[in-house]
Amino acid sequence: MADKQNIKDLCKEEMEELFQKNGFTKYRATQVLDWIYKDIDGFIQMENIPSNLITLLDNNFFIYKTRVMEKRISKDGTIKFLLGLKDGNAVECVLMEYKYGFSLCISTQVGCRMNCRFCASTEGGLIRNLTLGEMIEEVMAATRETGKKVSNIVLMGIGEPFDNYDEVMKFLRTVNLKNSFNIGMRHITLSTSGLVPKIYEFADEELQCNLAVSLHSANDNKRSKLMPINKKYGIDELINACKYYVKKTNRRISFEYILIDGINDGILEALELCNLVKSMLCYINLIPINYVEDKKLRKPDESRIEKFKEVLRQHNISFTVRRELGQDI
């Protein structure tokens, strides 16, 4: 088993190439994927696959299914899963119900090296990237455990998606396949802390999925204190990359803005934000922070949030306030 590979780590193109090298037609990859996403337990269950291909698969691959270590259900129905990986590490994913269906927030790394001040998942640093198959299993595990069809995916869990670029691109294309989850690109949102070169690269993929950029301040000094990545790629560089993305894809970009009491929630900060994004095809996603006890970061009171929103309204900046789900888990 140690020498075998998780079959879910292969994207469709890699599977087609493997099969053709071994004398099989490439359409067999579509058939095998059909079975994989029916959540079978073993290759022998693939009824329309020839025995010599079954043997090839059995000798070289295994079908990985993650272990649900913990499942916590919020009063609002949000479900948080702690999933055990084969090497003993664990990751989280969160299933949330909206009017349009079920949205799954997935992780892309074990840990994270971005060291954002407001994020607890960066405290242990980056342990490793998740593979395509491990990310796929987040979706399959949530479906398996609940019987609910995932209609939307947000890559906003543990990790920086662009720090695991190649596997994440394979993931986006895989969940979009008709014989996997058939989730449209416009129903997928990828969130980045601002890895500028990868924003350009992602724009050139022309995938049409949604891009959310964690901004959290329009002031370089303040953003650098909140997000160390800003010391490498400052706000001007970031905004130029975002403008390139919008021009290349004609897709509206989302700027995530966590509101933190006394740090980035004042009138001046709101005006700086308006000035930064006023000419862009974008909207602001305001996120009142969850209390981070060891870092003494608190949610602003409602009056401060309302004043911040009013500045955005006065400057005709589109915004939403994130609905708070799963606060008790």
Buried (B, 14 or more C-beta within 10 A) or exposed (E): EEEEEBBBBBBBEEBBBBBEEEEBEBEBBBBBBBBBBEEEEEBEEBEEBEEEBBEBBEEEBBBBBBEBEEBBBBEBEBBBBBBBBEEEBBBBBBBBBEEEEBBBBBBBBBBBBBBBBBBBBBEEEBBBBBBBBBBBBBBBBBBEBBEBEBBBBBBBBBBBBBBBBEBBBBBBBBBBBEBBBEBEBEBBBBBBBBBBEBBBBBBEBEBEBBBBBBBBBBBBEBBBBBBBBBEEBBBEBBBEBBBBBBEBBEBEBBBBBBBBBEBBBBEEBBBBBBEBBEEBBBBBBBBBBBEBEEBEBBBBEEEBBEBBBEBBEEBEBBBEBEEEBBEEB
